[in-house]
Amino acid sequence: VLFLAGTWIVGTRVFPAMGRYLTARVTDPSMLFLLVVLAGLSLAAAADAAGLHAILGAFLAGLFIREGVLPHRQLREVEHRARGISVGLLAPVFFVTAGYKVSFDVFTEAPVLLIAVIVLATIGKIVGTAVFYLPTGYGFREGIAVGAGMNGRGAVEIIVAEIALAAGLIDATVFSILVFMALFTTATVPILLTTTIGWLRRHDQLVADERSDVIVVGAGPLARRVARLAAPNGGATLIDTNASRTRTAAAEGFSVIHGSALDEEVLLEAGASTAGTILSMTENPEVNLLAARIGAQQFGIPNTVATLSPDSSSALEEMLGEFKGRLMFGRRIDVGGWDALVASGGVTELSYEVADPESVIEAGVPVSDAVAEIESLPIVIRGASGDELFTGDRSLEDGDVILGVGRPSRVNARPQEPTRLGD
């Protein structure tokens, strides 16, 4: 009890103060990582001195070293280094060592006990999770689904089993049963999750991802026009390093952050942890790619879109696809050129109905000669299922409405009124 109370004080009081002190003075990521490891080893040693196992102290250290103790970027760097060492070296050594102590004889000598342990462990994990999930108010079915996912948490079970074996609390047969139980429960996760998610869907209780806010990297004239169409209810936050552009965007009513989108702290301030879309459209294609990748890989933003310039390397587009990023407008464009046109009033807002989907994608959205000759930039597809950004990879349907901007050379119609393409 004294150990747990002392650990709570250290974790909630001492660690945050130390984190603020160290991040203000230590700039080397390797040194910061070593200090975090030292903190974990210190709590592990304290647990051992208190007559408990060292793993308890290390586990508690991992719980307390979180955001608030270290800034987001530094914490990510520490996690990345720790994951590399643990997954690349420590975990394989541990599991191989544990494997030497496992006997397959349990399948013939104690099959009933093996099956009973697997069944009881599965029920215990799922039901236990569901019971403690009930106070959230999301219902027992969702609790069962979460429990099905938790059923795969078997690594700690093997660690505890090996500790018990070393202490003489269990024999090799029980140890082998516990190891196989951890393996089998982990292997059942895909099946159980698929089943429980289908169960939720049949009862209309499957909650969709509610991440709907939009982050736009760049606050130029075109970016502001796109942000207004992509988030008509004002749910867009713009990021730019250009102070003049951020002031202009703020004057137009946008939520704006002056800073670099390559800084995770800036993205976090912009709401990246809850954003549904990150759209990178600066004049620098490399910045666009990196910002989109950080949004996808570090913050799990599901919809990542970026612009690329006509002269950018084809490798950038391949790299964009590696994290399922998409190309805004369905083609490469000169953002700077369009910025100048929008700023000078040389573009017209367009809204037209699709009658020939292929012409929209292949020819840059031409409007028939009876209406206008125009180079158009499609921004949003307004379809039966709602609005989404135009990236050229969605199958257009007859009747979809494209919202965008264009620079017409001859206008014979009011561009704000829907016009059918291909007629």
Salt bridges, closest charged atoms under 4 A:
GLU67 OE2 - HIS72 ND1 2.83
GLU157 OE2 - LYS125 NZ 2.60
GLU162 OE2 - LYS101 NZ 2.53
GLU252 OE1 - ARG224 NE 3.11
GLU252 OE1 - ARG228 NH2 3.13
ASP263 OD1 - ARG73 NH1 3.82
GLU264 OE1 - HIS72 NE2 3.28
GLU283 OE2 - ARG245 NH2 3.52
GLU317 OE1 - ARG332 NH2 3.17
ASP339 OD2 - ARG245 NH2 3.72
GLU349 OE2 - ARG225 NH1 3.64
GLU353 OE2 - ARG420 NH1 2.62
GLU373 OE2 - ARG410 NH1 3.62
GLU375 OE1 - ARG407 NH2 2.63
ASP387 OD2 - ARG382 NH2 2.94
GLU388 OE2 - ARG394 NE 2.88
ASP393 OD1 - ARG326 NH1 3.62
ASP398 OD1 - ARG420 NH2 2.88
ASP400 OD2 - ARG394 NH1 2.88
GLU417 OE2 - ARG414 NH2 2.22
ASP423 OD2 - ARG420 NE 3.35
